[in-house]
Amino acid sequence: MELKAFIQLLENEFQVEDEHCTLQEDTQYRSLGVWSSMLALIVIVQITDTYDVVLDEEDIKRTTTVRDLYELVKQKQQA
């Protein structure tokens, strides 16, 4: 799993379409205006489908940045 591909997956779910407005590893994704409980569920499902990792609400709450979320998924993949 590569960070760049993970960010692309999130950008697709966040519907980031402007090439000048992209997610970065230090982006605090839950602070973005598009963040909602529905988007959280969509991200959880997409991560499960793509990386075979199950996250829950508490996992999401424990992460702040895109990198935090990436590292958590990576850690759960290796468990």
C-alpha positions in Angstrom: 0.0 0.0 0.0 1.4 3.3 -1.1 0.5 6.7 0.5 0.0 8.3 -2.9 -2.6 5.7 -3.9 -4.3 6.0 -0.5 -4.5 9.8 -0.9 -6.0 9.3 -4.4 -8.6 7.0 -3.0 -9.6 9.6 -0.4 -9.6 12.3 -3.0 -12.1 10.3 -5.1 -14.4 9.8 -2.1 -14.0 13.5 -1.1 -14.7 14.4 -4.7 -11.6 16.6 -5.0 -11.7 17.6 -8.6 -9.6 20.8 -8.7 -6.0 19.9 -9.4 -4.9 22.9 -7.3 -6.9 21.6 -4.3 -5.6 18.2 -3.4 -5.3 16.3 -0.2 -1.9 16.1 1.3 -0.5 13.7 4.0 -0.8 16.5 6.6 -4.4 17.5 5.6 -6.7 17.4 8.6 -9.4 15.6 6.7 -12.2 15.8 9.3 -11.8 19.6 9.3 -12.7 19.8 5.6 -16.1 21.3 4.8 -17.2 18.1 2.9 -16.7 15.9 6.0 -19.8 14.4 7.4 -21.0 11.2 9.1 -22.1 9.9 5.7 -18.7 10.5 4.2 -17.1 8.8 7.2 -19.2 5.7 6.4 -18.3 5.8 2.8 -14.6 6.1 3.6 -14.8 3.2 6.0 -16.5 1.0 3.4 -14.0 2.0 0.6 -11.1 1.2 2.9 -12.6 -2.1 3.7 -13.2 -2.9 0.1 -9.8 -1.7 -1.2 -7.5 -2.7 1.6 -9.5 -5.5 3.4 -9.2 -3.5 6.7 -12.2 -2.9 8.9 -12.3 0.5 10.6 -14.9 1.7 13.1 -16.0 5.1 14.3 -13.4 5.1 17.1 -10.6 4.5 14.6 -11.7 7.5 12.6 -11.9 9.7 15.8 -8.3 8.7 16.7 -6.9 10.0 13.5 -6.5 13.6 12.5 -4.5 13.8 9.3 -4.5 11.7 6.1 -1.2 10.3 7.2 -2.7 9.2 10.6 -5.4 7.4 8.8 -3.0 5.8 6.3 -0.7 4.6 9.1 -3.7 3.1 11.0 -4.8 1.2 7.9 -1.3 0.0 7.2 -0.9 -1.1 10.8 -4.2 -3.1 10.7 -3.2 -4.7 7.4 -0.1 -6.0 9.0 -1.9 -7.4 12.1 
